Amino acid sequence: MSKLSRRRFLKYSSSLLALNAIGASSLSYSQTRKIGVALVGLGNYSERMLAPALLDCKHCELRGIVTGSPQKIPKWQGKYGIKDKNIYSYETMHEAANNPDIDVMYIVTPTSTHMKYALLAANAGKHVWCEKPMAMNTNECQQIIDACDKNKVKLTISYRMQHEPNTIRFGAYAKSAPFGKIQSVFTRAGYAGRGFPEDNWRMKKDMGGGAMYDMGVYPLNGARYLTKMEPIAISATHEKSHPDIFKEVDETTYFTLEFANGLTADCGTSVVKSFNKARVECENGWYELKPMSEFTGVTGTTSAGEVFPAINKRQPTLQMDNDALAIINDTDVLVPGIEGMRDIHVVEGAFNSAAQNGKRILL
């Protein structure tokens, strides 16, 4: 595993905070054209979430697919009218370089393959939208960033919560401090279950399976986003309740993030326990997102009795429209590659700490 130096970490701090401060509302709404999207990987998330969400998008649309399962093609063509010339296998996806229908390749494959397909997309001259977690380690993240920079294409990591209005609202509180100085942060994201079949990639360590990679980036990124600070240290432990099932990967991980001003964030993630909440305690009150990461909506509440209802639309629609507008208007994306790399740096620290019985690891 590679390390992201503290110096390099700090180098990007001011630029990332500036991007987060932009907010979705600052993107101008151009109606000149729609961005053509090719989904790379036709698994559950593409089929049930992204493809339906693209039907509702104003600024982008589904035009292509990349799949290793030819039997899926007729169904997708029948449902979405995808042209024959816009269908690729993983071995031929580089040929999209000569296809003007496709502007973006959205990587929706197992984490261990993100770098491979992101590099193919970037080298084909296509903008890259990459699902989280960004990659297996920070070295892979940097290679993706470098390839996109070299080919002058935009790279965004698909943290849909950073496009969600109530999350943006509470993220801004870190600066405006309507309830005073932040005193503590609590974030949790997990779902109940007993894992997946043994051959499923989510059960394999070398493919990016397990709770910390699958769900851990939600409480991790949530704590960073709501505080607008970078952690300087982490302590983490794994909890095992089904060792006969989870033979390679973590099923529940708890971790504490430490920030330079003395603030700590109590974070947790699981694929056997259901919890979903972010709460920020301040000097003069509190605010929380419950659930903090849910496709059906995120509700915000405060100690002042305020209730901010969930949006009445698919979150990926909001995310993809914002990312498409960044391409149309040639503006900065809301969630750049460095944001994904920062999380992976902390994920590496979490595994390092857990392997040493919760030892405090400097980041």
C-alpha positions as CSV (number, residue, x, y, z in Angstrom):
1,M,0.0,0.0,0.0
2,S,1.3,3.4,-0.9
3,K,1.2,6.4,1.4
4,L,0.0,9.9,0.8
5,S,2.4,12.2,2.6
6,R,1.2,14.8,5.0
7,R,2.8,17.5,2.9
8,R,0.9,16.3,-0.2
9,F,-2.3,16.1,1.8
10,L,-2.0,19.7,2.9
11,K,-1.1,20.8,-0.6
12,Y,-4.6,20.1,-1.8
13,S,-6.5,21.3,1.3
14,S,-7.2,24.9,0.2
15,S,-8.3,23.9,-3.3
16,L,-10.6,21.2,-2.1
17,L,-12.3,23.4,0.5
18,A,-12.8,26.0,-2.1
19,L,-14.5,23.5,-4.4
20,N,-16.8,22.3,-1.6
21,A,-17.8,25.9,-0.9
22,I,-19.0,26.3,-4.5
23,G,-22.1,24.3,-3.9
24,A,-24.4,22.9,-6.6
25,S,-26.4,26.1,-7.0
26,S,-23.4,28.0,-8.5
27,L,-23.3,25.8,-11.6
28,S,-24.9,27.7,-14.5
29,Y,-27.6,25.8,-16.3
30,S,-26.7,25.6,-20.0
31,Q,-29.1,23.9,-22.4
32,T,-26.8,23.7,-25.4
33,R,-26.6,19.9,-25.4
34,K,-26.8,16.7,-23.4
35,I,-23.7,14.8,-22.3
36,G,-23.6,11.2,-23.6
37,V,-22.8,8.7,-20.8
38,A,-21.6,5.1,-21.2
39,L,-22.0,2.9,-18.1
40,V,-19.0,0.7,-17.6
41,G,-20.4,-2.3,-15.7
42,L,-24.1,-3.4,-15.7
43,G,-24.4,-4.7,-12.2
44,N,-27.1,-4.0,-9.7
45,Y,-26.2,-0.3,-9.1
46,S,-26.2,0.5,-12.8
47,E,-29.4,-1.4,-13.5
48,R,-31.5,-0.3,-10.5
49,M,-30.1,3.2,-9.8
50,L,-28.0,4.8,-12.5
51,A,-29.8,3.9,-15.7
52,P,-33.3,4.9,-14.3
53,A,-31.8,8.1,-12.9
54,L,-30.4,9.0,-16.3
55,L,-33.9,9.0,-17.7
56,D,-34.7,11.9,-15.4
57,C,-31.5,13.9,-16.1
58,K,-31.8,17.2,-17.9
59,H,-28.1,17.5,-19.0
60,C,-27.0,14.0,-19.7
61,E,-28.4,10.8,-21.1
62,L,-27.5,7.1,-21.4
63,R,-26.0,6.4,-24.8
64,G,-23.6,3.5,-24.3
65,I,-22.8,0.4,-22.3
66,V,-19.6,-1.6,-21.5
67,T,-20.2,-5.1,-20.3
68,G,-18.6,-8.5,-20.0
69,S,-22.0,-10.2,-20.1
70,P,-23.3,-10.3,-23.7
71,Q,-26.6,-11.8,-22.6
72,K,-27.5,-8.5,-20.9
73,I,-27.2,-6.5,-24.1
74,P,-30.7,-7.2,-25.6
75,K,-32.5,-6.2,-22.4
76,W,-30.6,-2.9,-22.2
77,Q,-31.1,-2.1,-25.8
78,G,-34.8,-2.9,-25.6
79,K,-35.2,-0.7,-22.5
80,Y,-33.0,2.2,-23.4
81,G,-32.6,2.2,-27.2
82,I,-28.9,1.9,-27.2
83,K,-27.3,1.9,-30.6
84,D,-25.2,-1.1,-31.7
85,K,-22.2,1.1,-32.3
86,N,-22.3,2.3,-28.7
87,I,-22.0,-1.2,-27.1
88,Y,-18.6,-2.3,-26.0
89,S,-16.9,-5.1,-24.1
90,Y,-14.1,-4.4,-21.6
91,E,-11.7,-5.5,-24.2
92,T,-13.0,-3.0,-26.8
93,M,-14.0,0.0,-24.7
94,H,-10.9,1.9,-25.8
95,E,-12.5,2.1,-29.2
96,A,-14.9,4.6,-27.8
97,A,-12.1,7.1,-28.6
98,N,-13.6,7.3,-32.1
99,N,-17.2,7.6,-31.0
100,P,-18.5,11.2,-30.6
101,D,-21.8,9.9,-29.1
102,I,-20.0,9.2,-25.8
103,D,-18.6,12.0,-23.7
104,V,-18.3,10.2,-20.4
105,M,-17.4,6.7,-19.2
106,Y,-18.9,6.0,-15.8
107,I,-16.9,3.3,-14.0
108,V,-19.3,1.1,-12.0
109,T,-17.3,-2.1,-11.6
110,P,-15.6,-3.7,-8.5
111,T,-13.2,-1.4,-6.8
112,S,-10.1,-3.4,-7.7
113,T,-10.9,-2.7,-11.4
114,H,-11.5,1.1,-11.1
115,M,-8.0,2.1,-12.1
116,K,-7.8,-0.2,-15.1
117,Y,-11.1,1.0,-16.6
118,A,-10.6,4.7,-15.6
119,L,-7.2,4.7,-17.4
120,L,-8.8,3.2,-20.5
121,A,-11.5,5.8,-20.5
122,A,-9.2,8.7,-19.9
123,N,-6.8,7.5,-22.6
124,A,-9.7,7.3,-25.0
125,G,-10.3,11.0,-24.4
126,K,-13.5,10.5,-22.4
127,H,-14.4,12.2,-19.1
128,V,-14.3,9.8,-16.2
129,W,-17.0,9.4,-13.5
130,C,-15.8,6.9,-11.0
131,E,-17.8,5.2,-8.3
132,K,-16.5,5.3,-4.8
133,P,-14.3,4.1,-3.3
134,M,-12.0,5.5,-5.9
135,A,-9.5,2.7,-6.0
136,M,-7.6,0.2,-3.9
137,N,-4.9,2.5,-2.7
138,T,-3.6,6.0,-3.1
139,N,-1.0,5.0,-5.7
140,E,-3.9,3.8,-8.0
141,C,-5.8,7.0,-7.2
142,Q,-2.9,9.1,-8.3
143,Q,-2.5,7.2,-11.5
144,I,-6.1,7.9,-12.4
145,I,-5.7,11.6,-11.6
146,D,-2.5,11.8,-13.7
147,A,-4.1,10.0,-16.7
148,C,-7.1,12.4,-16.6
149,D,-4.8,15.4,-16.3
150,K,-2.7,14.2,-19.2
151,N,-5.6,13.7,-21.5
152,K,-7.3,16.9,-20.4
153,V,-10.5,15.2,-19.3
154,K,-12.6,15.8,-16.2
155,L,-12.5,13.3,-13.3
156,T,-15.2,13.2,-10.7
157,I,-15.7,10.7,-7.9
158,S,-19.4,9.8,-7.4
159,Y,-20.0,10.9,-3.9
160,R,-23.7,11.6,-4.4
161,M,-24.1,12.9,-0.9
162,Q,-22.0,16.0,-1.7
163,H,-24.7,16.9,-4.3
164,E,-27.5,16.4,-1.8
165,P,-29.0,19.7,-0.6
166,N,-29.3,19.0,3.2
167,T,-25.8,17.6,3.3
168,I,-24.6,20.7,1.5
169,R,-26.6,22.9,3.9
170,F,-25.0,21.3,7.0
171,G,-21.6,21.2,5.4
172,A,-21.8,25.0,5.2
173,Y,-22.4,25.2,8.9
174,A,-18.8,24.4,9.5
175,K,-18.0,27.9,8.4
176,S,-21.2,29.9,9.4
177,A,-21.4,28.1,12.8
178,P,-25.1,28.9,13.6
179,F,-24.9,26.6,16.7
180,G,-21.4,27.7,17.7
181,K,-18.2,25.8,17.5
182,I,-18.3,22.1,16.7
183,Q,-17.6,19.9,19.7
184,S,-18.1,16.4,18.4
185,V,-19.1,14.4,15.3
186,F,-20.8,11.0,15.1
187,T,-21.3,9.2,11.8
188,R,-22.5,5.7,11.0
189,A,-23.4,4.0,7.7
190,G,-24.2,0.3,7.4
191,Y,-26.8,-2.2,6.4
192,A,-28.0,-5.4,8.0
193,G,-27.3,-8.8,6.4
194,R,-25.1,-11.9,6.4
195,G,-22.8,-11.0,3.5
196,F,-22.9,-12.3,-0.1
197,P,-22.1,-15.6,-1.7
198,E,-18.5,-16.6,-1.1
199,D,-17.6,-15.9,-4.8
200,N,-19.1,-12.4,-4.8
201,W,-16.4,-9.7,-5.1
202,R,-17.7,-7.9,-2.0
203,M,-16.4,-10.9,0.0
204,K,-12.9,-10.8,-1.5
205,K,-10.2,-8.7,0.1
206,D,-8.2,-8.3,-3.1
207,M,-11.2,-6.9,-5.0
208,G,-12.1,-4.2,-2.5
209,G,-14.8,-6.1,-0.5
210,G,-15.7,-5.6,3.1
211,A,-17.4,-3.0,5.1
212,M,-14.7,-0.3,5.2
213,Y,-14.4,-0.1,1.4
214,D,-18.1,-0.8,0.6
215,M,-19.7,1.5,3.2
216,G,-16.9,3.0,5.3
217,V,-16.4,5.9,2.9
218,Y,-19.8,7.3,3.8
219,P,-19.1,8.0,7.5
220,L,-15.5,8.9,6.7
221,N,-16.3,11.3,3.9
222,G,-19.3,12.6,5.9
223,A,-17.1,13.5,8.9
224,R,-14.6,15.3,6.6
225,Y,-17.3,17.1,4.7
226,L,-19.3,18.3,7.7
227,T,-16.2,19.6,9.5
228,K,-14.4,20.8,6.4
229,M,-11.2,19.5,8.0
230,E,-8.7,16.8,7.3
231,P,-8.0,14.1,10.0
232,I,-4.4,14.0,11.3
233,A,-4.7,10.5,13.0
234,I,-7.0,7.5,13.1
235,S,-7.6,4.5,15.4
236,A,-9.7,1.6,14.1
237,T,-10.9,-1.8,15.2
238,H,-12.8,-4.6,13.5
239,E,-15.7,-6.4,15.1
240,K,-16.3,-10.0,14.1
241,S,-19.7,-11.6,14.6
242,H,-19.8,-14.0,11.6
243,P,-16.2,-15.3,11.2
244,D,-17.5,-18.4,9.4
245,I,-18.9,-16.1,6.7
246,F,-16.5,-13.2,6.5
247,K,-13.3,-15.1,6.0
248,E,-11.3,-12.4,4.1
249,V,-13.0,-9.1,4.7
250,D,-14.2,-6.9,7.6
251,E,-17.9,-7.0,8.5
252,T,-18.0,-4.1,11.0
253,T,-15.3,-1.5,11.5
254,Y,-15.3,1.3,14.1
255,F,-12.8,4.2,13.8
256,T,-12.0,7.5,15.4
257,L,-10.7,10.4,13.4
258,E,-8.6,13.1,15.1
259,F,-8.3,16.6,13.8
260,A,-5.7,19.2,14.4
261,N,-7.9,21.4,16.6
262,G,-8.6,18.5,19.0
263,L,-12.0,17.6,17.6
264,T,-12.7,13.9,17.1
265,A,-15.2,12.0,15.0
266,D,-16.7,8.8,16.2
267,C,-17.3,6.7,13.0
268,G,-18.6,3.3,12.2
269,T,-19.5,1.1,9.2
270,S,-21.0,-2.4,8.8
271,V,-22.5,-4.9,6.4
272,V,-24.2,-6.8,9.1
273,K,-25.6,-4.0,11.2
274,S,-28.1,-1.4,10.1
275,F,-27.3,2.2,11.1
276,N,-27.4,5.4,9.1
277,K,-26.8,8.8,10.8
278,A,-24.6,11.8,11.0
279,R,-24.8,14.1,14.1
280,V,-22.8,17.2,14.9
281,E,-22.8,18.5,18.5
282,C,-21.9,22.2,18.9
283,E,-21.6,24.6,21.8
284,N,-25.2,25.9,21.4
285,G,-27.0,23.0,19.8
286,W,-26.8,20.2,17.3
287,Y,-27.8,19.2,13.8
288,E,-28.1,15.8,12.2
289,L,-28.8,13.9,9.0
290,K,-30.9,10.8,9.5
291,P,-30.4,8.9,7.4
292,M,-27.1,10.3,6.3
293,S,-26.9,8.2,3.1
294,E,-30.1,6.9,1.6
295,F,-31.3,6.8,-2.0
296,T,-34.9,7.6,-0.9
297,G,-33.9,10.8,0.8
298,V,-31.9,12.5,3.5
299,T,-33.7,14.5,6.2
300,G,-32.0,17.2,8.2
301,T,-33.0,18.3,11.7
302,T,-31.6,20.8,14.2
303,S,-31.9,21.4,17.9
304,A,-33.8,24.6,17.0
305,G,-36.7,22.5,15.8
306,E,-35.9,22.9,12.1
307,V,-36.8,20.1,9.7
308,F,-35.4,20.1,6.2
309,P,-37.2,17.4,4.2
310,A,-35.6,15.1,1.7
311,I,-35.6,15.9,-1.9
312,N,-38.3,14.3,-4.1
313,K,-36.0,12.9,-6.7
314,R,-33.3,10.4,-7.3
315,Q,-30.0,11.5,-5.8
316,P,-27.9,10.1,-8.7
317,T,-29.9,12.3,-11.0
318,L,-28.8,15.4,-9.1
319,Q,-25.3,14.1,-9.0
320,M,-25.0,13.3,-12.7
321,D,-26.7,16.5,-13.9
322,N,-24.2,18.5,-11.8
323,D,-21.3,16.5,-13.2
324,A,-22.6,17.0,-16.8
325,L,-22.9,20.7,-16.3
326,A,-19.3,20.9,-15.2
327,I,-18.4,19.4,-18.6
328,I,-20.9,21.6,-20.6
329,N,-19.7,24.8,-18.9
330,D,-16.1,23.7,-18.5
331,T,-16.2,24.4,-14.7
332,D,-14.6,22.6,-11.8
333,V,-16.4,19.4,-10.7
334,L,-17.8,19.4,-7.2
335,V,-16.0,16.2,-6.2
336,P,-12.5,15.9,-7.8
337,G,-10.2,13.0,-7.8
338,I,-8.2,14.3,-4.8
339,E,-11.3,13.9,-2.7
340,G,-11.5,10.2,-3.4
341,M,-7.7,9.8,-2.8
342,R,-8.0,11.5,0.5
343,D,-10.6,9.0,1.7
344,I,-8.5,6.0,0.5
345,H,-5.5,7.4,2.4
346,V,-7.6,7.3,5.5
347,V,-9.0,3.8,4.7
348,E,-5.4,2.6,4.4
349,G,-4.7,4.1,7.9
350,A,-7.8,2.3,9.3
351,F,-6.6,-1.1,8.1
352,N,-3.1,-0.4,9.4
353,S,-4.5,0.6,12.8
354,A,-6.9,-2.4,13.1
355,A,-4.1,-4.8,12.2
356,Q,-2.3,-3.4,15.3
357,N,-5.2,-3.7,17.7
358,G,-6.4,-0.1,17.3
359,K,-3.0,1.6,17.4
360,R,-3.2,5.3,16.8
361,I,-1.9,5.9,13.2
362,L,-0.7,9.4,12.1
363,L,-2.1,10.3,8.6
